[in-house]
Amino acid sequence: MLIATAPPRAAHIFSDTSRWLLGGAALLLVSALSLLAGPVELSAGQVLAGLLGRADEITNTIVRELRLPRLVLTLSVGAMLGGAGAALQGYLRNPLAEPSILGVANAAALGAVVALYFGFASAFGLALPLMAAGFALIATLVLFVFTMFSASGLSLILAGIAIGSLAGAGISLALNLSSNPFAAMEITFWLLGSAEDRSWRHVWLSLPLIALCLATLFWDRRALDALTLGEDAARALGYNLALVRMRLIVSVALGIGAAVSVTGAIGFVGLVAPHLARSVAGNLPSRLLGPSAIAGALLLTSADVLVRIIPTTNELRLGVVTALIGAPFLVAILYRTRRRDA
């Protein structure tokens, strides 16, 4: 179980301008690699011409209808995961907090599983992301009701664990009762996470909500700074912690729900991205939110490039790659924390 840790040190390495320039340059580089990567080899000139709509019809379609929406999705979903991770770590004052503790990601996954299990996804193309988003909204409302009468971070964690466990049980039940092995395989593949075969419909379904939720988290960044001093100190500084908690829960839950609804469950990005960002931004939440969002976008887009260039019979899933990267990183964090506390 997560427990509160000591307030983070307010130190940073790079200036605000340097951080944004460094992050912008890295995003441009990874975005270019994402547009170049794929089974059809295209030169940089062809990709640029395709973006401008001046290449041949096939190239235009590949770049603008296949690779560009995939890039936008990985950037936006990664930014949401990274920003949500930083916000939760600041609110709970725990460096091991991540978006999955709210249970909304599992609830969104359950909605997608229901759509696949009962065949709604086959009958209507957008049924899967819409049902995933709907289940995420329901989980958000339940989470808010559970925690509205308590300002304790522990109540938020316990409610999230309960929701996530119940949704996980529902997913396991669907897999257990599935009589069609192909349906069970489709469910399993979706749960591993992927941006393959996503279109602009998926982008417009998720991007507005992700942008709104990230903007709300940035709005509360100063309140998160105050919370590093403790809840009593934050109240003394004039912050209404009930409203801050409400906005945080709703923004993180709905943003993560929107992300999971279009890419499937993707773990570790929300945990790893803030830790990577701390090396250039320090520990103060107001300075960490932006770099964490950039780091999350970089991580997920880089992972999506890897799944396309690694030679395999079937394309690797994003969740598999992020887990392979994130699990050793988590072990390294625990080892470093243990050495520091020894």
Backbone hydrogen bonds, N-H to C=O, Kabsch-Sander energy under -0.5 kcal/mol:
donor,donor_aa,acceptor,acceptor_aa,energy
5,T,93,R,-2.7
11,A,9,R,-1.7
14,F,280,V,-1.7
19,R,15,S,-2.4
20,W,16,D,-2.2
21,L,17,T,-2.4
22,L,18,S,-2.7
23,G,19,R,-2.8
24,G,20,W,-2.6
25,A,21,L,-2.4
26,A,22,L,-2.1
27,L,23,G,-2.4
28,L,24,G,-2.2
29,L,25,A,-2.1
30,V,26,A,-2.6
31,S,27,L,-2.5
32,A,28,L,-2.1
33,L,29,L,-2.1
34,S,30,V,-2.3
35,L,31,S,-2.1
36,L,32,A,-1.5
37,A,33,L,-1.8
41,E,39,P,-0.6
42,L,36,L,-0.5
47,V,43,S,-2.4
48,L,44,A,-2.4
49,A,45,G,-2.4
50,G,46,Q,-2.6
51,L,47,V,-2.4
52,L,48,L,-1.7
53,G,50,G,-0.8
54,R,49,A,-3.1
55,A,49,A,-0.7
60,N,56,D,-2.7
61,T,57,E,-2.2
62,I,58,I,-2.5
63,V,59,T,-2.6
64,R,60,N,-2.8
65,E,61,T,-2.0
66,L,61,T,-0.8
66,L,62,I,-0.7
67,R,62,I,-2.6
68,L,63,V,-2.1
70,R,66,L,-1.0
71,L,67,R,-2.2
72,V,68,L,-2.6
73,L,69,P,-2.2
74,T,70,R,-2.2
75,L,71,L,-2.4
76,S,72,V,-2.4
77,V,73,L,-3.1
78,G,74,T,-2.1
79,A,75,L,-2.1
80,M,76,S,-2.2
81,L,77,V,-2.5
82,G,78,G,-2.6
83,G,79,A,-2.8
84,A,80,M,-2.5
85,G,81,L,-2.1
86,A,82,G,-2.1
87,A,83,G,-2.3
88,L,84,A,-2.5
89,Q,85,G,-2.4
90,G,86,A,-2.0
91,Y,87,A,-2.7
92,L,88,L,-2.9
93,R,89,Q,-0.7
94,N,89,Q,-1.3
97,A,94,N,-1.5
101,I,98,E,-2.0
102,L,99,P,-1.8
103,G,100,S,-1.4
107,A,103,G,-1.7
108,A,104,V,-2.8
109,A,105,A,-2.3
110,L,106,N,-2.2
111,G,107,A,-2.0
112,A,108,A,-1.9
113,V,109,A,-2.4
114,V,110,L,-2.5
115,A,111,G,-1.9
116,L,112,A,-2.1
117,Y,113,V,-3.3
118,F,114,V,-2.2
119,G,116,L,-0.6
120,F,115,A,-1.0
121,A,115,A,-2.0
123,A,119,G,-1.5
124,F,120,F,-2.3
127,A,124,F,-1.9
130,L,126,L,-2.1
131,M,127,A,-2.6
132,A,128,L,-2.3
133,A,129,P,-2.5
134,G,130,L,-2.2
135,F,131,M,-2.5
136,A,132,A,-2.0
137,L,133,A,-2.2
138,I,134,G,-2.2
139,A,135,F,-2.4
140,T,136,A,-2.2
141,L,137,L,-2.2
142,V,138,I,-2.4
143,L,139,A,-2.7
144,F,140,T,-2.4
145,V,141,L,-2.3
146,F,142,V,-2.3
147,T,143,L,-1.5
148,M,144,F,-1.3
150,S,147,T,-1.5
156,L,152,S,-1.1
157,I,153,G,-2.1
158,L,154,L,-2.7
159,A,155,S,-2.4
160,G,156,L,-2.2
161,I,157,I,-2.5
162,A,158,L,-2.2
163,I,159,A,-2.5
164,G,160,G,-2.8
165,S,161,I,-2.5
166,L,162,A,-2.3
167,A,163,I,-2.5
168,G,164,G,-2.6
169,A,165,S,-2.2
170,G,166,L,-1.9
171,I,167,A,-2.1
172,S,168,G,-2.4
173,L,169,A,-2.4
174,A,170,G,-2.1
175,L,171,I,-2.2
176,N,172,S,-2.4
177,L,173,L,-2.4
178,S,174,A,-1.1
184,A,180,N,-2.2
185,M,181,P,-2.1
186,E,182,F,-2.2
187,I,183,A,-2.4
188,T,184,A,-2.4
189,F,185,M,-2.6
190,W,186,E,-2.2
191,L,187,I,-2.2
192,L,188,T,-1.0
192,L,189,F,-0.5
193,G,190,W,-1.6
194,S,263,T,-3.0
198,R,195,A,-1.1
202,H,199,S,-0.5
203,V,199,S,-1.4
204,W,200,W,-2.6
205,L,201,R,-1.2
206,S,202,H,-1.5
207,L,203,V,-3.3
210,I,206,S,-2.4
211,A,207,L,-2.8
212,L,208,P,-2.1
213,C,209,L,-2.5
214,L,210,I,-2.5
215,A,211,A,-2.2
216,T,212,L,-1.9
217,L,213,C,-2.0
218,F,214,L,-2.2
219,W,215,A,-1.8
220,D,216,T,-1.3
221,R,218,F,-1.3
224,L,220,D,-1.9
225,D,221,R,-1.6
226,A,222,R,-2.1
227,L,223,A,-1.9
228,T,224,L,-0.9
228,T,225,D,-0.9
229,L,226,A,-1.5
230,G,227,L,-1.5
234,A,230,G,-2.0
235,R,231,E,-2.3
236,A,232,D,-2.2
237,L,233,A,-1.4
238,G,235,R,-1.8
239,Y,234,A,-1.9
241,L,239,Y,-1.1
244,V,240,N,-2.3
245,R,241,L,-2.9
246,M,242,A,-2.1
247,R,243,L,-2.7
248,L,244,V,-2.5
249,I,245,R,-2.8
250,V,246,M,-2.5
251,S,247,R,-2.5
252,V,248,L,-2.7
253,A,249,I,-2.6
254,L,250,V,-2.5
255,G,251,S,-2.1
256,I,252,V,-2.6
257,G,253,A,-2.4
258,A,254,L,-2.5
259,A,255,G,-2.0
260,V,256,I,-3.0
261,S,257,G,-1.9
262,V,258,A,-0.6
262,V,259,A,-1.1
263,T,259,A,-1.6
264,G,260,V,-2.1
272,V,268,F,-3.2
273,A,269,V,-2.4
275,H,271,L,-0.8
276,L,272,V,-2.2
277,A,273,A,-2.4
278,R,274,P,-1.6
279,S,275,H,-0.5
279,S,276,L,-1.0
280,V,277,A,-1.6
281,A,277,A,-2.1
282,G,278,R,-1.7
283,N,9,R,-0.9
283,N,11,A,-0.7
287,R,284,L,-1.0
288,L,284,L,-1.7
289,L,285,P,-2.1
292,S,288,L,-2.4
293,A,289,L,-2.2
294,I,290,G,-2.3
295,A,291,P,-2.8
296,G,292,S,-2.6
297,A,293,A,-2.2
298,L,294,I,-2.6
299,L,295,A,-2.8
300,L,296,G,-2.5
301,T,297,A,-2.2
302,S,298,L,-2.4
303,A,299,L,-2.4
304,D,300,L,-2.0
305,V,301,T,-1.8
306,L,302,S,-2.2
307,V,303,A,-2.1
308,R,304,D,-0.7
308,R,305,V,-0.7
309,I,305,V,-1.3
310,I,306,L,-2.2
312,T,310,I,-0.8
316,L,307,V,-0.6
318,L,193,G,-1.4
319,G,192,L,-1.8
319,G,193,G,-0.7
321,V,317,R,-1.8
322,T,318,L,-2.8
323,A,319,G,-1.7
324,L,320,V,-2.2
325,I,321,V,-1.8
326,G,322,T,-3.2
327,A,323,A,-2.6
329,F,325,I,-1.1
330,L,326,G,-2.5
331,V,327,A,-2.0
332,A,328,P,-2.2
333,I,329,F,-2.1
334,L,330,L,-2.5
335,Y,331,V,-2.4
336,R,332,A,-2.5
337,T,333,I,-2.6
338,R,334,L,-2.3
339,R,335,Y,-2.1
340,R,336,R,-2.1
341,D,337,T,-2.1
342,A,338,R,-1.2
